[in-house]
Amino acid sequence: MHTAAGPAQWTPVAKDGADLPHEACAPVTARQMIAVGETYDYAIEVPPGRRNYWIEVRTPAGKWQLQAQVIAK
């Protein structure tokens, strides 16, 4: 997830429906490699007001595949 300033920070909270251990729930750069069938849950703190974020999907080699805008209010 990117902002105009670069990659956002998010906090991982679950993988495949199971809560992560407390020590794994620290803010990290918003990037994640995934495989078919995996799910991840993240928490992100958004400052007050409207913010635009972009989610990019890339291949493991870094080739751009897709981009989607996320508007946080």
Secondary structure as GFF3:
##gff-version 3
##sequence-region A 1 73
A	DSSP	beta_strand	2	3	.	.	.	ID=ss1
A	DSSP	beta_strand	6	7	.	.	.	ID=ss2
A	DSSP	beta_strand	9	15	.	.	.	ID=ss3
A	DSSP	beta_strand	18	19	.	.	.	ID=ss4
A	DSSP	three_ten_helix	22	24	.	.	.	ID=ss5
A	DSSP	beta_strand	28	29	.	.	.	ID=ss6
A	DSSP	beta_strand	40	43	.	.	.	ID=ss7
A	DSSP	beta_strand	51	58	.	.	.	ID=ss8
A	DSSP	beta_strand	64	72	.	.	.	ID=ss9
###
